[in-house]
Amino acid sequence: MILDYEPGDKVKNPYNKEWGIGQVQSIIKDKVTVNFENVGKKVINVKNIELVKLND
């Protein structure tokens, strides 16, 4: 699996839209740490949830 995320990218979780827009903080293997505007930092396993990358 090739991840198309880089630190600083804006993303959203399609299953938890109420979390708001998040900014990718770090990527380690299949885990992406994202700081969401409404819930703070979350570690997402991209094997389970595919984040939607937003265009600037």
C-alpha positions as CSV (number, residue, x, y, z in Angstrom):
1,M,0.0,0.0,0.0
2,I,1.4,3.4,-1.0
3,L,0.2,6.2,1.2
4,D,-0.6,9.5,-0.6
5,Y,-0.2,11.7,2.5
6,E,2.5,14.0,3.7
7,P,2.8,16.1,6.9
8,G,0.8,19.2,6.4
9,D,-1.8,17.7,4.1
10,K,-5.5,18.5,4.9
11,V,-7.7,15.4,5.2
12,K,-11.1,14.3,6.5
13,N,-12.4,11.0,7.9
14,P,-15.4,10.0,5.7
15,Y,-16.8,8.0,8.6
16,N,-16.6,10.8,11.2
17,K,-17.4,14.0,9.4
18,E,-18.1,15.7,12.6
19,W,-14.4,15.6,13.4
20,G,-13.9,18.3,10.8
21,I,-10.9,18.9,8.7
22,G,-7.6,17.5,9.9
23,Q,-4.0,18.2,9.2
24,V,-1.6,15.3,8.9
25,Q,1.1,15.5,11.6
26,S,3.2,12.3,10.9
27,I,3.1,9.0,9.1
28,I,4.7,5.8,10.5
29,K,4.1,2.7,8.5
30,D,0.2,2.3,8.3
31,K,-0.5,4.9,11.0
32,V,-1.2,8.5,10.2
33,T,-1.4,11.0,13.1
34,V,-3.9,13.7,12.2
35,N,-4.9,16.8,14.3
36,F,-8.6,17.3,13.7
37,E,-10.2,20.7,14.3
38,N,-13.1,19.3,16.5
39,V,-11.5,16.4,18.3
40,G,-7.7,17.0,18.4
41,K,-5.1,14.4,17.6
42,K,-6.1,10.9,16.4
43,V,-4.0,8.1,15.1
44,I,-5.6,6.5,12.1
45,N,-4.7,3.0,10.8
46,V,-5.1,3.5,7.1
47,K,-5.6,-0.2,6.6
48,N,-9.0,0.3,8.3
49,I,-9.9,3.8,7.3
50,E,-9.0,5.6,4.1
51,L,-8.7,9.3,4.8
52,V,-9.9,11.7,2.0
53,K,-7.2,14.1,1.0
54,L,-8.5,17.6,0.4
55,N,-7.1,20.0,-2.2
56,D,-5.9,23.3,-1.0
